[in-house]
Amino acid sequence: MTENAAPVIELTGITKRFPGVVANSDVHLAVKPGEVHAVVGENGAGKSTLMKILYGMYQPDEGTISVDGAPVEFGSPRDAISAGIGMVHQHFMLADNFTVLENIVLGAEPTSGGRLDFGAARTKIQEISDRYGLGLRPDRMVEELSVADRQRIEIAKVLYRGARVLILDEPTAVLVPQEVDALFENLAELRSAGLSVIFISHKLDEVLQVADRITVIRRGATVGTVDPQATTSRQLAELMVGSELPTPETTESTVTEVVELAVADLRICSDGERDLLSDITFDARQGEIVGFAGVEGNGQSELVEAIMGLRKPDAGTITLGSQDMTAWSAQDRRAAGIGFIPEDRHRQALLLDAPLWENRLLGWQTKAPAGGRYWIRPRLARQEAAAIMTEYDVRAPGPDTMADALSGGNQQKFVIGREMSTKLRVLVAAHPTRGVDVGAQAAIWDRLREARAAGLATVLISADLEELLGLSDTLYVLLRGRIVAKLDPADVTPEILGGYMTGAVTANGEAAER
Amino acid sequence: MTWLLQLARRIAPTLVALVMALLITGVFILIIGENPLAALGALFDFGDSATAQANSIGVWINRATPLFLSGLAVSIGFRMGLFNIGVEGQYRVATVIAAGVGAAIVLPAPLHILVIVLVAMAAGAAYAAIPAVLKTTRGVSEVISTIMLNSIAIGLAAWFVRSPFADPDLGAGETAATRPIDESGHFPGLNDLFGTLGLEEPRRPVHGFVVVAIVVGIVMAVVLSRSRFGFELRASGLNALAAAANGISSKAMVIKAMLLSGALAGLVGLPDLLGSAHRFQTDSFVAGYGFTGIAVALLGRNRPGGIALAALLFAFLDRAGPRLQSEGIPPAAVTIMQGIVVLSVLIVDEVARRRLRRREERRARAQDPATRSEESAAQPEVSS
């Protein structure tokens, strides 16, 4: 890395206003050649707007962009591309029914004498692939490829167009851990070849691992640029939030002796050789938060679906209080007082194209007073939606606002408000704070703690180990569809937990399989 | 005042679309070398004499009623993203069975009609149950199965009319038909009403079933907006996954929606059967309402009020067909115009909807600049 080289890209005093908001105000960013420069900030802090300005999709209201020390103005992404800036979007823009080669050249087709010249393109792509270790196979159809492969195609696309500066917008959001490692190796190759990478993320651990320098953005303004060697993820988070970080720790135990939800010998078979879930047995008592840790895809979704009645177990029983509810429909379970915060709020929790008051009814449409056996009462549903908005600090114009118009954090707060504003017996919460900014996260944790103190039995599934350790009273680890450990969160560190989750540590003695 | 403004805002795009459709059709008529203004005149020409005008209005009502019912039937499925293309077959089967059963029984007048209506609804629902069961148990696409069942319905109706319900009194060479329904099963026409209103009475019967259609429309409007079923139907259509995750069984919804759609489809053939035909005859049976109903439902944005307006518009254009022909303009111009109306309304509505959405996002963002979603900020003026 060239320590004192002149910046290849420099943004000075960038300000961008949208009607009603200032998305960026006086932002400064300097990217040197041959560095991975991370830009971090909460959701809505203005990272994406800034990158869109750099990529020519927006024009700044104030401030200048310089490339190699010379000021430039980008009217469109085309200008940015010709200046050597390329962007890999979070959502890939590839044609599934084209080959890798065709996708890479699409929009910049090589021609010779008016005809497409794939030969030259193939050589160039092979060269790029070898040089940066992308491992592309030009003739594969994109539809056959994994997400990580597609991301590499996007990177190759940008390199093919001669980019010297690559903007990666939340590139790890779609990847599994192994793929993240592979991506970081690719980034290292790019860096050593003298290219610059702007890495946008809010996953602080990754940023600390991969970046040479980190610029923190808060509420549209740059807070500062820090050296990852001298910064902890906690300090970084505090820079992002601008205050002391909330912690998920629960205060004192509120666990009672009354078992509210009992799962016994639950099993879900699959077509494959291994069961999706086998021999799952656990209790959730009133006032207890039962956490489930595990690498994603180890049976968490199936467990949630089985409890909610969305998937029929092949064996085992699920008991609510003293009633066996194994055969109940999903509707019956909701009506009996089981709240549900699904892992993917867009796909499972909300009607994006419907107003908030209709979303208030969703899942509770049979529950009086707003819902009912035969009729719904829109007027009451509106009142209830308005009440949730005040109580859970959902910022939106009113109950008639479309759910889609809200930011992710507000949507999630609304979903949580919806579920918790009914008298619940059990709450099943999957990743309740995923994709939510730190402020909303603290509010959601508070709500879960309050409900726990009021005697709610909660099943918590999360990928955020700090959240699991901080909130849970009892912690189980799922690995390949089995409970491999029962732990007391008070004396477990994230490292030990990680060991159980990957199977590196096997439960010995006290934490054997139940 | 504000609601008036809102109403204006809601119907303005549709009006713009209608004018656009009119202009585009005008261009078509110019291309085939006829006078668009003459065509426009013919479109609004209800006839010279008072009787002719009354006849025209009668034809309009008689045409609009089944279109409205058919559009309503189609819209039930559309609301949850279910494409019941089979209204055509459902109403054919329902009409022949209702005609057969209606002729076989004699009851006091209102009861006789009620039984025929219920039989038609039950038959339509039963025929619609086939694709519903196929879809829920075997995953067969309802689009494919309903289209195929439409063909089967033609054969089925032909068999019904020849075998179990055939009129034994028909002479040789006469088209197969069911026995005529007894007087008590005739739905009173609206012709007298024209007289009461001081108009000439139309020569041909004006189907009184339109009153039933209006009642059905109102009931459906209430059911769709105020009932749990209506809500669940809408939720399933907006986001099937979220609906399922929140306890709305998608299989149950498919069955319920198809049965209701089929039951409404069963009504489509009744204005004609009860009002003027009084028997099912393969040749004089008016086919095609089921298909046109799809366009009517689309145009009416799946809302009963909208569907009513769409049905009136379609019937209005249909009615003008013969008159256009006398101006030397092929009646196909009507079909072209109907197609263009649907397209332009859908396009303009979509544009208007997006603008509205963006406005709303801006308002939501203004409430909460701190946690504004980044995706929505990217919505305007993106050009990559």
Chai-1 contact restraints between the chains, C-beta under 6 A:
chainA,res_idxA,chainB,res_idxB,connection_type,confidence,min_distance_angstrom,max_distance_angstrom,comment,restraint_id
A,P19,B,R362,contact,1.0,0.0,6.0,A-B,restraint_1
A,G20,B,A366,contact,1.0,0.0,6.0,A-B,restraint_2
A,V21,B,R365,contact,1.0,0.0,6.0,A-B,restraint_3
A,V21,B,P369,contact,1.0,0.0,6.0,A-B,restraint_4
A,G44,B,T371,contact,1.0,0.0,6.0,A-B,restraint_5
A,G44,B,R372,contact,1.0,0.0,6.0,A-B,restraint_6
A,S48,B,E374,contact,1.0,0.0,6.0,A-B,restraint_7
A,T49,B,A377,contact,1.0,0.0,6.0,A-B,restraint_8
A,P77,B,S384,contact,1.0,0.0,6.0,A-B,restraint_9
A,A330,B,G247,contact,1.0,0.0,6.0,A-B,restraint_10
A,Q331,B,G247,contact,1.0,0.0,6.0,A-B,restraint_11
A,R334,B,G247,contact,1.0,0.0,6.0,A-B,restraint_12
A,P342,B,A245,contact,1.0,0.0,6.0,A-B,restraint_13
A,R347,B,L241,contact,1.0,0.0,6.0,A-B,restraint_14
A,Q348,B,L241,contact,1.0,0.0,6.0,A-B,restraint_15
A,Q348,B,A242,contact,1.0,0.0,6.0,A-B,restraint_16
A,Q348,B,A245,contact,1.0,0.0,6.0,A-B,restraint_17
A,L351,B,A235,contact,1.0,0.0,6.0,A-B,restraint_18
A,L351,B,L238,contact,1.0,0.0,6.0,A-B,restraint_19
A,L351,B,N239,contact,1.0,0.0,6.0,A-B,restraint_20
A,D353,B,L238,contact,1.0,0.0,6.0,A-B,restraint_21
A,A354,B,L238,contact,1.0,0.0,6.0,A-B,restraint_22
A,L362,B,A235,contact,1.0,0.0,6.0,A-B,restraint_23
A,L362,B,N246,contact,1.0,0.0,6.0,A-B,restraint_24
A,G363,B,N246,contact,1.0,0.0,6.0,A-B,restraint_25
A,Q365,B,R228,contact,1.0,0.0,6.0,A-B,restraint_26
A,Q365,B,F231,contact,1.0,0.0,6.0,A-B,restraint_27
A,Y374,B,S227,contact,1.0,0.0,6.0,A-B,restraint_28
A,Y374,B,R228,contact,1.0,0.0,6.0,A-B,restraint_29
A,W375,B,R226,contact,1.0,0.0,6.0,A-B,restraint_30
A,W375,B,S227,contact,1.0,0.0,6.0,A-B,restraint_31
A,I376,B,R228,contact,1.0,0.0,6.0,A-B,restraint_32
A,I376,B,F231,contact,1.0,0.0,6.0,A-B,restraint_33
A,R395,B,Q367,contact,1.0,0.0,6.0,A-B,restraint_34
A,R395,B,D368,contact,1.0,0.0,6.0,A-B,restraint_35
A,A396,B,A364,contact,1.0,0.0,6.0,A-B,restraint_36
A,A396,B,Q367,contact,1.0,0.0,6.0,A-B,restraint_37
A,P397,B,R363,contact,1.0,0.0,6.0,A-B,restraint_38
A,P397,B,Q367,contact,1.0,0.0,6.0,A-B,restraint_39
A,T401,B,A364,contact,1.0,0.0,6.0,A-B,restraint_40
A,M402,B,E360,contact,1.0,0.0,6.0,A-B,restraint_41
A,A405,B,E360,contact,1.0,0.0,6.0,A-B,restraint_42
A,A405,B,E361,contact,1.0,0.0,6.0,A-B,restraint_43
A,A405,B,A364,contact,1.0,0.0,6.0,A-B,restraint_44
A,L406,B,A364,contact,1.0,0.0,6.0,A-B,restraint_45
A,S407,B,T371,contact,1.0,0.0,6.0,A-B,restraint_46
A,S407,B,R372,contact,1.0,0.0,6.0,A-B,restraint_47
A,S407,B,S373,contact,1.0,0.0,6.0,A-B,restraint_48
A,G408,B,S373,contact,1.0,0.0,6.0,A-B,restraint_49
A,G409,B,T371,contact,1.0,0.0,6.0,A-B,restraint_50
A,D437,B,T371,contact,1.0,0.0,6.0,A-B,restraint_51
